[in-house]
Amino acid sequence: MQGVSKILVGMDLHHGDRIATDDWRSSTQAAVDEAVIVAGATGAEVTLCGVLEVSEHAHHLIALDEKHLLRTVEDVAKAALDKLVQSLAGRGVKASYVIAFGSPWEELTREAIAGRHDLVMVGTRSRGTATRMLFGSTAQKLIRFCPKPVWIAKPGEVREIREILVATDFSQAAFAAMQAAVSVAQAIPSKLFVVHALEFPMESYFRTAGVNEEDIEKYRTRMTDEAREHLQSHLQQTDCRTLKYGVKTEVLEGTPDAVVPKYVADNEVDLLVIGTQGRSGISGMLLGNTAERILPFVHCSLLTIKPADFVSPLH
């Protein structure tokens, strides 16, 4: 990936009733494994960020433990991350770590901005639908609020990256995602799929108004042809011609929420790249965006790209 020299990896050090441990979840291991892949392809340095969610009272007691009579959670976290740094060095990856206290998505976003990281990588766990709708997850909050590209690895889905899919709606954010997808496919030689989910908003109105089938079909054909032209036009503005394994473009009928996860499954896609507007406020809480909505349903890793003018509320 062009321009990626610093990667921030979110480390979930919690396990069961332990605030910090080196026996981390499979989702965290997935993020580390894919960070190694990206770092190996780009030569980027990796910063492991362990965020500890500790109550104010517990944090105060840790600070008061001047004689270190008890091994604090911070000590455990440092030992675990130091061990991982040494392990990554053995795999040819230069790494360091930082530890923060607070909300994971907030601290990761602050560290990404302050440390001028080019990419944030985290793992994600499966959550119940009700919980996801009401509170979201760390990954979904990063999709919404972090100004940096966010790469989300799913446990059980981490594998060699051979097929990359970028979904475009021809927006500014989507074009940025297309450029990023081409860049990833250059760094990690992969086949690139570029798809557009096409809906026909006037079709139901035409049918209600009594428009004949021949004219409706002409309308659908025109919309499809225009979508293909837009897709090719955007793609030609990238370096796609340099890709070792080429590019396949498709216009798919249906909503992005329906066609993208199916396309991922049918083509065994390893990484989905998508642009996101990062909505905030009530509309973001209730509607989210395409990236957030499809995250629970795609069986691959997900890379989300913000538009150039996005400003994080934590900036």
Secondary structure, DSSP 4 states (H G I P E B T S, - for coil): -TT--EEEEEE---BTTBSS-SS--HHHHHHHHHHHHHHHHH--EEEEEEEE---HHHHHHHHH-TT--S--HHHHHHHHHHHHHHHHHHTT--EEEEEEES-HHHHHHHHHHHTT-SEEEEE-----HHHHHHH--HHHHHHHH-SS-EEEE-TTT-----EEEEE--SSHHHHHHHHHHHHHHHHTT-EEEEEEEE--TTHHHHHHTT--HHHHHHHHHHHHHHHHHHHHHHHHTTTGGG-TT-EEEEEEES-HHHHHHHHHHHTT-SEEEEE-----HHHHHHH--HHHHHGGG-SSEEEEE--TT---TT-
